Amino acid sequence: MRKKDLAEEAIQTNNIFLPGGNKQLEHLLEQNIPKGVHALIIGPNCESIAIKLLEYFTSQYIIADDYDWGMQIRMKLKDEEKIKVKMMDYAHTDFKNEYFDLIYAQGSISVPDKKGIVKEIKRILTVNGLFCVGEIVSLKEPIPGFVNDIWERSGLEPIASSEIKKYFEDKGFEVLSEQDFSNTLRDFYKKIKSEVSKAGKDDKEADKKHFSRMKHESHAYLKLGGDKYIGFKSLIMRKQN
């Protein structure tokens, strides 16, 4: 099966292994996005998304801030000449000003340095370029200790669901569409639980911290009531100034 067909299958069967699953990409494509030249994807587990977006953009970059993630993406896309993979700090890239027609981030920038990352995204996005972001959000307060523990372990700093639109508007973006895909997270954490249970002893020994965190997160969401506090929103935006 060709990579394009595999990408379509991943999208149709909701096998994009990211918060939001295939819903964020569907949300973007519903906007009838214009074809362009350059697109950027921020973060890991995005290979099928990148291949799908080749239908709309002639050149793509994927950036990862982790060496292992970057190498995994490179191996999976080694035959795709139009998709380049680079390791970069999301808040300090080496791209030219106003270079990208689309920037896509799914579950990858809900972090303490969000302000710096969004500033960089705005710098490298063309005027009227599209920014498609999927964010882990806080659904209600007060946030219990076990949820804060999940976020601290994962290096996350989510914004309140009710405030995220204003956050991006204040940064100079026009929000064209906003969708709540919090209901996708149960499947996401079930997949994480399954991946942890299927992992071999050697893999778990090699990365104890990672597997411990994944096991803890899925248990907290699925069994301890994390679903009442942890959500996911997708926003399609246009750079204004």
N, C-alpha and C positions, 0 to 999 in steps of 0.2 A: 504494500500500500504506500502511495506517495505521501510525502510530508504534508502536502496541502490537504489530502484526504484525511490524514490523521488529525490535522488541526480542526477540520470541520467536524470530525467525529467527537473530538474533545469538547468542542463548543456545544454540539447538539446533545451530548450525553451528560453535560454539566461536569466534565472531568477537568476543568481548570482548577488546579489545587491551590486556590487562593481564597481569602475571605471574599464573599460575594459571588464565588463560582463564575458561571458564564454570564450572570445578569448584568454586570457592569459593561462588558463588551457589547452585549445586546442593546443596552441603554444608549451607548455611543452610536451604534450603527442605526438606531431608530431616528437619529437626527439628520439622516441623509447627508453625511459629511462630504464636503467637496474633496475631490482628489487633489493631492499636493505632491511636493517633492520630498521633504524630510520629515520623519517622525522619530520621536524618542520614547522609549519605554524605560521606566525606572523600576528596578527590583527584579527578584528571581521568579521562577516558575511561570514565565510568561511566553514560552516558546510558541505555543499554539496561537496566542494573541498576535505575536509578531508576524507569523506566517499569514494569518487572516488579513492583517493590515497591509500586506504587500499588494493586495488588490486595490488599495487606495493611494499608497505612497511608494515612490520609486526607490527610495533609500531610507534605511532605518538604522538607528543605533539602540542598543540596550546597554544600560549602565548598571553595574552591581557594586556595592561597597564592601563586598566580602569576596576574598580570593577564591574560595572553594565554590561558591555560587557562580562566580564568573566563569570558572573553568568548566563547570557542569553545563552551563548555557552554551559555551563555545563548542563543546563536544556534540551537543544535540543539534546545533545549527551549523556544523562545520561545512556543509555543502551549500549553504545559503549565502551566496556572494553579496546579495543586497542588504544583508543584516550584519552589522558590525557590533561586536561585544567589547566593552571596555570596563575596566575597574576604575571607579572614580568616587570621590566624596560627593554626595548629591548636592551639597551646598557650595561646592567649588569645582565646577567642571571647566574643561578647556575649550568649550564650544564658543563660536562667535556670537556676538549680539544678534538677536532676531533671526535665528537660524532655522528653527523648527516650526512647521505648520501645525503640528499636533504633538502634545506631550501627554503621555498616559502613565498613571501610577495607580496600582491596585494594592491597597494594604501595605504600602511601603514607606509612607511619609508621615504616619501618625506618631511622630517621635519628638523628643525635646527640642531638636534643632529645626522644627517645622518652619519657623519664621525665616531662617537663613535659606532653607531649601526652596520655599515659595518665592523668595526674592530672586534666587538664581533661575528658577523656572521662568519667572517673568522677564528676566534679562534675555534669555535665549529663545523665547517664544516670539514669533512675528506679531506685529500689531494685527489684531483681529484673529490671531491664531487660537486654536482650541486647546483647552486643558481639561482632560478627563481624569478625575481623581476619585478613588474609592477610599473612604476613611473609616477606621474603627472609631466609634463615637461612644460617649457616655449617655445612657438613656435616662437615668434619673439619679438624684442625690438624696441623702448622703450615700456615698460609695462605700460599701463595706470593705473591711480589711482584706478579705480573701481576693477581692477583685483588684484592689490596689496592688496586692502581691503579684497577681498575674501580670499586670502592666509593668511593674518594676522589673520582674524577671525577663520580660520580653522587650524591655527598652521602649515602651510605648508611653505616650502622653496624650490621650484622646481629648478632643474638644467635646463639649456638650452637644447633643444632637440638635437642640433648639438654637444653637449659636453658630453652627458651622457655616451657614449661608452668609451671615453678616461678616464672619471672619474673612472670607474670600472677597466679598464686596469691598471691605475696607482695604484690601491689598490691591485693588484696581482691576478686579474681574467682574464681568457681568455673568450672573448665573442664568443660563438658558434653561436648564432642567435639573431637578433634584428628585432622587428616588431613594426610598428607604428599603434596603434589602437585608434588614436584620434577620428576617426569617430564613435566610440562606445559611446562617452561622451554625445551626444545629447539624446540618449535613457536613459542613466543614470540620467541625470538631469530632463528629463520628468518623470521618476519614482519618483524622489525626490519630484517634484512638486505635483504629484498625492498623494504621501504619506502624504504630508503636508495638502493637501485639505481634505483627508479622516480622518485625526486625529480628535478625539473628543475634545471638549472644555476642559475637565478635563486633558487630556494628554498635551494639549498645555499650560494650566495653570501650570502644574507640571514642565514643562521644557521649559519655555519661550525662554531662550537663544538659545537652540538647534533648536527649530522650526523657530525662527527668522533668524538664520544663514542659515538654509536649504532653506527657502523661498527666502532670499537675493541671495544666490548662484545660485539657479536655474533660477531666474529672470535675473541675470547678464549674465549668460551663454546663455540662450535661447533668450533673448530680447535685450540685450545691446551690443552684439558683442563679448562676452567672448570667443566664439569658435575660434576666430582668434588668440587668445593668449594662450589658455589653451589646452594642448595636453596630450596624454598618450602613453607611450612606454613600451613594454615588452622585457626583455632581458633574455636569457638563458646562463649561464656562468659556467665555471669550475674553481675551486680554483687551483692556480698554485704553490704557495709557502707560 
